[in-house]
């Protein structure tokens, strides 16, 4: 008889759930039934491994061990434990471990007991499972509703969880991985616990788990492709050589289905152990490991795969390889996490750069279409003209009255023509001006930081007028990365600089035209702290202002490839104005 320990977890609930949710032909179901029939009502993960490994005692951590690390905030130590501890597929540790891992990422108030069932009642009018199929939200990709051996009732439960999540999160527009992850969770927990886990995974802003728009889904596969070209170069070159002139992009578009749709369930479960703690970066690493292992296996002398076989079905070569992957789950993860020089910071940088580039291209193409459909040629509305002219001290150049008025209107029209078309639809509002609110960076943040976008305009004591369109909230200066450190720079490629007087010029992000080769220096959009504000960076700062909003300087920078925005480089601020847009 196996000895009991105080770290034990119950098999009863997991086994009962298996009889409802998991198909009897599934290995997990059969193993759970075996353990239940052995009359062990309580058993540790160690006990289970002992029963199924012919007396060999693996050094596995219990849930209490991992929980202690989570509660102490030891993220790195938790990460190492999850990567190295190969709990068996049937281990009931996951019925506690996975909810605890997901709960780390929860944003907002903790959901009360019964909250989920109240939502179910709102959506369906009853908590009983309907007899008819549930219509899934439009963000679900019906071709990837993977059930992973769930019973008919289990699939209906997955449908309901996803539907309620869609009701609660209307901002989700495209999320093909959401359903499969829901199905995986249901193997180890109740319907309500599954919903709480999924709600936690879609909420985080600082760490990506599940993409929720088509644009971000495209960002992920392009990120994988770019990272693979550097860290699995020989594998990518091998695949490209077999594409028969076809671009390898089509292969990478399905990268996440190598994992979610291809890997055997025991491999997938071990990947998810790490994923629920570290996020989508685990999938990136595993996808690179699959590429490396595929190349190694395909080019081995005794391989069943040959170049002609792969060429004839290049699109399915990797998914087929994954289904019969010739390594253990442990070897797969070791390959993934032993890729050298592949840091989380590097992956984040590639992801953000790709996102900014796609957003910028999308906005540019969208702008061209909208401009053609508007008769006003992107001019400010009469109300916008009145609002700005009455509020603005930066656009008023005190020459002769009529000339000054014409100059003001010309500068306003020029500035409006540079704004994204969707923004010109909204009325401008003056959020902050040194003329009224004083010269204090603290006041600036209080009045401005939650608005997105903002238009920052400076008039110097020499009457020069210049500024920046800032695409992101200034509040983002407070956000932290996965290491708990504040990010130095933030913003997107929609940010641009401009000069209005005496010269008129717009300086957009250099990355809009494609890969600049400047690396990190081309992504330094906005930065701020209690002592200064900076816009643009790399060999200089395009705009820098001190904490008293009195003095500043301007240089050429690599982010926008701009000249200094005023002749002297250093300037004294006469007026700073910041505009927001009502309803934007």
C-alpha positions in Angstrom: 0.0 0.0 0.0 1.3 3.5 -0.9 1.8 5.7 2.1 -0.4 8.8 2.4 1.2 12.3 2.9 -0.2 15.6 4.1 0.4 17.0 0.5 -2.3 14.7 -0.9 -5.0 15.7 -3.3 -8.3 13.9 -4.0 -8.8 11.8 -7.0 -12.6 11.6 -6.5 -13.6 14.8 -8.2 -11.2 14.4 -11.1 -12.4 10.8 -11.7 -16.1 11.8 -11.6 -15.4 14.6 -14.0 -13.6 12.2 -16.3 -16.7 10.0 -16.5 -18.7 13.1 -17.7 -16.3 15.1 -19.7 -13.7 12.7 -21.1 -14.3 10.0 -23.7 -13.8 6.5 -22.3 -11.4 5.7 -25.2 -9.0 8.4 -23.9 -5.8 7.2 -22.1 -6.4 9.8 -19.4 -9.8 8.4 -18.6 -8.6 4.8 -18.4 -5.6 5.7 -16.2 -7.9 7.7 -13.8 -10.4 4.7 -13.6 -7.5 2.4 -12.8 -6.3 4.7 -10.0 -9.9 5.0 -8.6 -10.5 1.3 -8.7 -7.3 0.7 -6.6 -9.4 2.2 -3.7 -7.0 5.1 -3.1 -9.3 7.9 -2.2 -6.4 10.2 -1.7 -3.1 10.2 -3.5 -0.2 12.6 -4.1 1.3 13.2 -7.5 4.3 11.2 -6.2 2.0 8.3 -5.4 0.6 8.2 -8.9 4.0 8.3 -10.5 5.1 5.5 -8.2 2.2 3.4 -9.2 2.7 3.9 -13.0 6.5 3.8 -13.1 7.3 0.4 -11.7 8.7 1.4 -8.4 11.0 4.2 -9.6 10.6 7.2 -7.4 10.8 10.5 -9.4 11.6 13.7 -7.5 8.4 15.6 -8.3 7.2 18.6 -6.5 3.7 18.6 -4.9 1.1 21.3 -5.4 1.9 22.7 -2.0 5.5 23.2 -3.1 4.5 25.1 -6.2 1.8 27.0 -4.4 4.4 28.3 -1.8 6.5 29.7 -4.6 3.5 31.4 -6.2 2.4 32.9 -3.0 5.9 34.3 -2.3 6.0 35.8 -5.8 9.0 33.7 -6.9 8.2 33.7 -10.6 11.6 32.5 -11.8 11.7 29.6 -9.3 8.1 28.6 -10.3 9.1 28.7 -13.9 12.0 26.3 -13.3 9.8 23.9 -11.3 7.2 23.8 -14.1 9.7 23.2 -16.8 11.5 20.4 -15.0 8.8 18.4 -13.2 7.3 15.9 -15.5 4.0 15.1 -13.8 2.2 12.3 -15.6 -0.7 13.2 -17.9 -3.2 11.8 -15.4 -1.8 13.5 -12.3 -4.5 15.3 -10.3 -2.1 18.0 -9.3 -3.3 20.0 -12.3 -6.8 20.3 -10.9 -5.2 22.6 -8.3 -2.1 23.8 -10.1 -3.6 25.1 -13.3 -6.3 27.3 -11.5 -3.6 28.7 -9.2 -1.3 29.5 -12.2 -4.1 31.2 -14.1 -5.3 33.1 -11.0 -1.9 34.9 -11.0 -2.9 36.8 -14.1 -6.3 37.9 -13.0 -7.1 41.6 -13.5 -9.7 43.4 -11.5 -12.0 42.2 -8.6 -12.0 38.6 -7.7 -15.1 36.8 -9.1 -17.5 35.8 -6.3 -18.8 32.2 -6.0 -21.8 31.8 -8.3 -20.8 34.6 -10.6 -20.4 32.3 -13.5 -23.7 30.7 -13.0 -25.4 34.1 -12.9 -23.8 34.9 -16.2 -25.0 31.5 -17.6 -28.6 32.5 -16.5 -28.3 35.9 -18.2 -27.1 34.3 -21.5 -29.2 31.2 -21.7 -32.0 31.8 -19.2 -31.2 28.5 -17.4 -28.3 26.6 -16.0 -29.4 23.4 -17.6 -27.4 22.3 -20.6 -29.5 22.9 -23.8 -30.4 19.9 -25.9 -29.6 21.8 -29.1 -26.1 22.8 -30.2 -25.0 26.2 -28.8 -24.3 28.9 -31.3 -20.7 29.9 -30.7 -19.5 33.5 -30.8 -18.2 34.9 -34.1 -14.6 35.1 -32.9 -14.4 31.3 -32.8 -12.8 29.5 -35.8 -15.1 26.5 -36.3 -12.3 24.5 -38.1 -10.2 24.6 -34.8 -12.8 23.7 -32.2 -10.6 20.9 -30.9 -12.4 18.7 -28.3 -9.4 16.6 -27.1 -11.5 13.4 -26.4 -14.2 15.3 -24.6 -17.6 13.5 -24.4 -20.7 15.1 -26.1 -21.6 16.6 -22.7 -18.0 17.9 -22.3 -18.1 19.6 -25.7 -21.4 21.2 -24.8 -19.8 22.5 -21.6 -16.9 23.9 -23.6 -19.4 25.6 -26.0 -21.1 27.2 -23.0 -18.0 28.5 -21.3 -16.8 30.1 -24.6 -20.2 31.6 -25.2 -20.4 33.2 -21.8 -16.8 34.4 -22.2 -17.8 36.1 -25.5 -20.8 37.7 -23.7 -18.6 39.0 -20.9 -15.7 40.2 -23.2 -17.3 41.9 -26.3 -13.9 43.3 -27.3 -12.8 39.8 -28.5 -13.2 39.8 -32.3 -11.0 36.9 -33.4 -9.5 34.2 -31.2 -9.2 30.7 -32.7 -7.0 29.4 -29.8 -9.6 30.2 -27.1 -11.8 27.2 -27.7 -9.0 24.6 -27.7 -7.5 25.9 -24.5 -11.0 25.8 -22.9 -11.3 22.1 -23.9 -7.9 21.3 -22.4 -8.8 22.9 -19.1 -12.0 20.9 -18.8 -9.9 17.7 -18.4 -8.8 18.8 -15.0 -11.4 21.1 -13.5 -15.1 22.0 -13.2 -16.9 24.2 -15.7 -16.9 27.2 -13.3 -13.2 26.8 -12.6 -12.5 26.6 -16.3 -14.4 29.9 -16.9 -12.4 31.6 -14.1 -9.2 30.4 -15.7 -10.1 31.6 -19.2 -11.3 35.0 -17.9 -7.9 35.4 -16.2 -6.0 34.5 -19.4 -7.8 37.0 -21.7 -7.5 39.9 -19.2 -3.8 40.6 -18.8 -2.3 43.5 -20.7 1.4 43.0 -19.8 1.6 39.3 -20.8 -0.1 37.7 -23.9 -1.7 34.3 -23.5 -4.5 34.4 -26.0 -4.7 36.7 -29.0 -8.1 38.4 -29.4 -7.9 40.1 -32.8 -7.0 39.1 -36.4 -4.2 41.6 -36.3 -2.6 40.2 -33.2 -3.0 36.6 -34.6 -1.1 37.7 -37.6 1.6 39.3 -35.4 2.2 36.0 -33.6 2.9 34.0 -36.8 5.1 36.7 -38.2 6.9 36.9 -34.8 7.5 33.1 -34.9 8.8 33.3 -38.5 11.2 36.2 -37.7 12.5 34.6 -34.5 12.9 31.2 -36.3 15.0 32.8 -39.1 17.5 33.7 -36.4 17.3 30.9 -33.9 16.4 28.0 -36.1 18.0 29.2 -39.2 19.1 25.9 -40.7 15.6 24.4 -40.1 13.9 27.4 -41.9 16.4 27.2 -44.8 15.7 23.4 -45.1 11.9 24.0 -45.2 12.3 26.9 -47.7 14.4 24.7 -50.0 11.4 22.2 -50.2 8.7 24.8 -50.9 9.0 24.6 -54.7 9.1 28.4 -55.1 6.2 28.8 -52.7 6.8 31.3 -49.9 7.3 29.6 -46.4 4.9 32.2 -44.9 2.0 29.9 -45.5 3.6 27.2 -43.4 4.2 29.6 -40.4 0.6 30.8 -40.6 -0.5 27.6 -38.9 2.3 27.6 -36.3 0.1 27.4 -33.2 -1.7 24.3 -34.7 1.6 22.4 -34.7 1.2 22.5 -30.9 -2.6 22.7 -30.2 -3.6 20.5 -33.1 -0.6 18.3 -33.7 1.1 17.3 -30.5 0.0 14.1 -28.7 -2.1 14.9 -25.5 0.7 14.0 -23.0 3.1 16.4 -24.8 0.4 19.1 -25.0 -0.4 18.9 -21.3 3.3 19.4 -20.3 3.5 22.4 -22.6 0.4 23.8 -21.0 2.0 23.5 -17.5 4.5 26.1 -18.6 2.1 28.1 -20.8 -0.3 28.9 -17.9 2.6 30.5 -16.0 4.8 32.1 -18.7 2.3 32.9 -21.5 2.5 32.7 -25.3 6.3 32.8 -25.3 6.2 29.1 -24.3 4.4 28.4 -27.6 7.1 30.4 -29.5 9.9 28.3 -28.0 8.0 25.0 -28.5 7.3 25.9 -32.2 11.1 26.5 -32.7 11.8 23.2 -31.0 9.4 21.4 -33.4 11.2 23.0 -36.3 14.6 22.0 -35.0 13.5 18.4 -34.3 11.7 18.1 -37.6 14.9 19.2 -39.5 17.0 16.8 -37.4 14.7 13.9 -38.0 14.1 14.6 -41.7 17.8 14.7 -42.5 18.8 11.7 -40.4 20.2 8.7 -42.4 17.5 6.3 -41.1 14.6 8.7 -41.4 11.3 7.6 -42.7 10.8 11.1 -44.1 12.4 12.0 -47.4 12.6 15.3 -49.2 10.2 14.2 -52.0 7.6 13.1 -49.4 7.8 16.5 -47.6 7.7 18.4 -50.9 4.5 16.7 -52.0 2.7 17.8 -48.9 4.7 20.7 -47.5 1.7 22.4 -45.8 1.0 19.3 -43.7 4.6 18.1 -43.1 5.0 19.7 -39.7 1.5 18.8 -38.3 2.0 15.2 -39.4 5.5 15.2 -37.8 4.0 16.5 -34.5 1.3 13.8 -34.3 4.1 11.2 -34.2 6.8 13.3 -32.7 9.8 11.0 -32.0 10.7 12.5 -28.6 9.2 12.5 -25.2 7.5 15.5 -23.6 10.6 16.1 -21.5 12.9 16.1 -24.5 10.6 18.5 -26.4 10.6 21.0 -23.5 14.3 20.7 -23.0 14.9 21.4 -26.6 12.6 24.4 -26.4 14.1 25.9 -23.3 17.7 25.2 -24.3 17.7 27.4 -27.4 20.6 29.8 -26.7 20.3 33.6 -26.7 16.5 33.5 -27.1 15.5 35.9 -24.4 12.0 37.0 -23.4 13.1 40.6 -24.0 14.1 39.8 -27.6 10.8 38.0 -28.3 8.8 40.9 -26.8 10.8 43.4 -29.0 10.1 41.4 -32.2 6.4 41.1 -31.2 6.0 44.8 -30.5 7.9 45.9 -33.6 5.8 43.5 -35.8 2.6 44.8 -34.1 3.6 48.4 -34.7 4.5 47.8 -38.3 1.2 46.0 -39.1 -0.9 48.7 -37.3 0.9 51.4 -39.1 0.4 49.8 -42.5 -3.3 49.1 -41.7 -3.8 52.7 -40.7 -2.1 54.0 -43.8 -4.2 51.8 -46.1 -7.3 52.6 -44.2 -6.5 56.4 -44.4 -6.3 56.3 -48.2 -9.6 54.6 -48.5 -11.3 57.0 -46.1 -9.9 60.1 -47.7 -11.3 59.1 -51.1 -14.7 58.7 -49.6 -14.8 62.1 -47.9 -15.7 65.3 -49.7 -14.0 67.5 -47.0 -10.5 66.3 -48.0 -9.7 65.6 -44.3 -10.2 69.3 -43.2 -11.3 70.0 -39.6 -15.1 70.6 -39.2 -16.2 74.2 -38.7 -16.8 73.4 -35.0 -13.3 71.9 -34.7 -11.8 75.1 -36.2 -13.7 77.3 -33.8 -12.7 75.1 -30.8 -9.0 75.1 -31.6 -8.8 78.8 -32.6 -10.6 79.8 -29.4 -8.5 77.6 -27.2 -5.1 77.6 -28.8 -2.1 79.9 -27.9 0.3 77.8 -29.9 -1.3 78.3 -33.3 -1.7 82.1 -32.8 1.3 83.9 -34.5 1.1 87.6 -33.6 2.0 89.2 -36.9 -0.5 91.5 -38.5 -4.0 90.5 -37.4 -5.3 89.2 -40.8 -2.0 87.6 -41.7 -1.9 86.0 -38.2 -5.4 84.7 -38.6 -4.6 83.2 -42.0 -1.4 81.7 -40.7 -3.3 80.1 -37.8 -6.0 78.6 -40.1 -3.3 77.4 -42.5 -1.4 75.7 -39.7 -4.5 74.1 -38.4 -5.5 72.8 -41.8 -2.0 71.4 -42.4 -2.0 69.7 -39.0 -5.4 68.2 -39.6 -4.3 66.7 -42.9 -1.6 64.8 -41.0 -3.9 63.2 -38.4 -5.2 59.7 -38.9 -8.6 60.1 -40.6 -10.5 58.3 -37.9 -9.3 61.0 -35.4 -10.4 63.9 -37.5 -14.0 62.7 -37.0 -13.8 63.7 -33.3 -14.0 67.1 -31.7 -10.7 68.3 -30.1 -10.6 69.2 -26.4 -7.9 71.1 -24.6 -6.7 68.8 -21.8 -3.8 70.8 -20.5 -2.2 74.2 -21.2 0.6 76.0 -19.2 -1.4 79.2 -19.7 -4.2 77.9 -17.4 -2.9 74.9 -15.5 0.6 76.0 -14.6 4.0 74.5 -15.4 4.1 71.2 -13.6 4.7 67.7 -14.9 2.5 66.3 -12.1 -0.4 68.4 -13.3 0.3 67.4 -16.9 0.0 63.7 -15.9 -3.2 64.2 -13.8 -5.0 65.9 -16.7 -3.5 64.0 -19.7 -2.3 60.5 -18.8 -5.6 58.5 -19.4 -6.3 60.0 -22.8 -5.4 58.2 -26.1 -4.4 59.7 -28.5 -3.1 63.1 -27.6 -1.7 66.0 -29.6 1.2 67.8 -27.9 2.0 71.3 -29.2 4.9 73.6 -28.2 5.4 77.2 -28.9 8.9 78.5 -27.9 9.9 81.9 -26.8 11.2 82.4 -30.4 7.7 81.7 -31.8 8.7 78.3 -33.2 5.7 75.9 -33.2 6.2 72.1 -33.3 5.0 69.0 -31.5 4.0 65.3 -31.7 1.0 63.1 -32.2 1.2 60.6 -29.4 -0.6 57.3 -30.1 -0.6 55.8 -26.6 -1.6 56.9 -23.1 1.0 58.6 -21.0 -0.1 56.3 -18.2 1.8 53.5 -19.9 5.0 54.9 -18.3 3.8 53.1 -15.2 3.3 49.6 -16.8 5.8 46.9 -15.9 7.3 44.0 -18.0 7.3 40.3 -17.0 10.3 41.0 -14.8 8.5 43.6 -12.8 10.5 46.5 -14.3 9.0 49.6 -15.7 9.3 49.8 -19.5 11.5 52.7 -20.6 9.7 53.4 -23.9 6.2 52.8 -25.1 3.9 53.9 -27.9 3.2 52.7 -31.5 4.3 53.5 -35.0 1.3 55.7 -35.4 3.2 58.4 -33.4 4.7 61.2 -35.5 6.5 64.5 -35.1 5.6 67.8 -36.8 6.8 71.3 -37.3 4.3 74.1 -38.1 6.3 77.4 -37.9 8.4 78.7 -39.4 8.7 75.4 -41.4 5.8 72.9 -42.0 6.9 69.3 -42.1 5.7 65.9 -40.8 8.1 63.2 -39.6 6.5 59.8 -39.4 8.0 56.6 -37.9 10.8 55.3 -40.0 9.5 51.7 -39.7 6.4 52.5 -41.8 8.4 51.9 -45.0 9.6 48.4 -43.8 12.5 47.0 -41.8 14.8 49.9 -41.0 17.8 47.8 -39.8 18.1 50.2 -36.9 16.9 47.7 -34.3 15.7 48.9 -30.9 16.6 52.5 -31.8 13.8 52.7 -34.3 11.1 51.9 -31.6 11.7 54.6 -29.1 8.4 56.5 -29.4 7.5 57.9 -26.0 9.1 57.9 -22.5 8.3 59.7 -19.3 8.9 59.8 -15.6 8.7 62.3 -12.7 11.6 64.4 -14.1 11.1 64.6 -17.9 9.2 63.7 -21.1 10.8 62.4 -24.2 9.5 61.7 -27.7 11.8 59.9 -30.1 15.2 58.4 -29.5 18.3 56.8 -30.9 21.4 59.0 -31.2 19.3 61.9 -29.8 15.9 62.9 -28.6 13.4 64.6 -30.9 11.7 66.3 -28.1 12.8 66.5 -24.4 11.2 68.7 -21.7 12.1 69.1 -18.1 9.9 68.6 -15.0 9.0 72.3 -14.8 8.0 72.4 -18.5 10.2 75.4 -19.0 13.2 74.2 -20.9 13.7 71.6 -23.6 15.9 70.4 -26.4 15.5 68.8 -29.8 17.8 66.7 -31.8 17.8 64.4 -34.8 16.7 60.9 -33.7 16.6 57.5 -35.4 12.9 56.7 -34.5 11.7 59.5 -36.9 14.8 60.5 -38.8 13.9 64.1 -38.1 16.1 67.2 -38.1 16.1 69.3 -34.9 12.6 70.9 -34.7 13.9 74.4 -33.9 17.1 76.1 -35.2 19.0 76.4 -31.9 18.3 72.8 -30.6 17.7 74.1 -27.1 14.5 76.1 -26.5 12.5 77.8 -23.8 8.8 77.0 -23.7 6.4 79.8 -23.9 3.3 77.6 -24.1 2.7 73.9 -24.0 -0.8 72.6 -25.0 -2.1 69.1 -25.1 -5.3 68.1 -26.9 -7.4 65.0 -26.7 -10.3 64.0 -28.9 -13.8 63.5 -27.5 -15.0 59.9 -28.1 -11.7 58.6 -29.5 
